[in-house]
């Protein structure tokens, strides 16, 4: 059946149903606005369907198997038998539960759901081409529009994602059979997380990275425990090489990578995963229709209320400046919705946490010591190693540390960096401390449950004050 063009109106049209978009739509509806959410693929976006959730599910499942099989020092001897197919089914079930929940939440809050691809057709209207052949199109007139179209994997010339055995991260997480070997191009957070999962499942993993280090952008002392653990799992790192081309060879393929001098190194493998980063999706929006141009990075510049240069158009998440993080997108979505509703909302990025779910995990929030110095602070720094944590030792995971950075004069907490067990959870306390303007004394004098990993944050604050009990003050 062909559905002809129809025209509808809404207070807030949200383009993209990821963690920024659906949150913006729900918040707008909660504030009494008529909200319409347009999604062309799957509610929940890349995060829930193809990225954060499926990858963390696989990380948890492989950790269970790996930890059980490597607990001899605790007197536990096991040889876990992993059924990869059942593991994938469980992961898919988690994803389905969450994405179905997003749709229900939207409907329960009165959000109008429209499936299709949206592009601007004027300063106050969108044209939506509905999914499926012959399903027609729809024009949506809006008072406000929130662009939340997210991002997609960056391609490497010669490694097209539609040519199996070349995979992007989404395809890698959707595999129903494990390869014997894989070359992972890129040692960023996506490449490192998936490499760790596959190595723990027994896949022969080689990571090819153009730079000289893994997880570039994070301090060396945070990344070294991760790299050392990865190497202990059998992951082979090849730094200073750029993927050049691949070709079939016997039962597998050969991936060729080039160094600065142009010399090629070849790697025999079964699959290749290209994970060199992501780029914002703004080229599908027909931005010319509203005289809006993306910047050189393909993103839409915004102010502290998430507004673009077009007053009634907001941009949030991966299409807006800043790190591509789901929780950042959600917060920007809430602010955009509240501003559209006339609320006095604004963005504050002083305490945006980031986490890498490697083994061990890395998490950061606020400023590093160097960034604090650059901002004119005299930083006071305190650390606490997990090897001195009673709870950490009882888990068998004692690599890493907690580091806090504060202003020497006022004691106000400015930032924190953690590498170690449950870093992604522990960073939340320090993010709250920064957000509330807490001082080192506040954190140090807060009684923490013993024995817990969170005691390390208190101990790091005490160390910065020079009166640590369970580590040396120096």
Helices and strands as residue ranges (DSSP letters): E 6-15, H 21-30, E 35-39, H 45-49, H 52-68, G 72-74, H 84-108, E 112-122, E 125-130, E 137-147, E 151-153, E 166-167, H 169-173, E 181-185, H 189-200, E 204-209, H 220-232, E 236-239, E 242-249, E 252-258, E 264-269, E 271-274, E 278-280, G 287-290, E 313-315, G 317-319, H 326-340, E 354-356, E 361-366, H 369-374, E 379-385, G 386-388, H 390-395, E 401-407, E 413-420, H 423-435, H 440-445, H 455-465
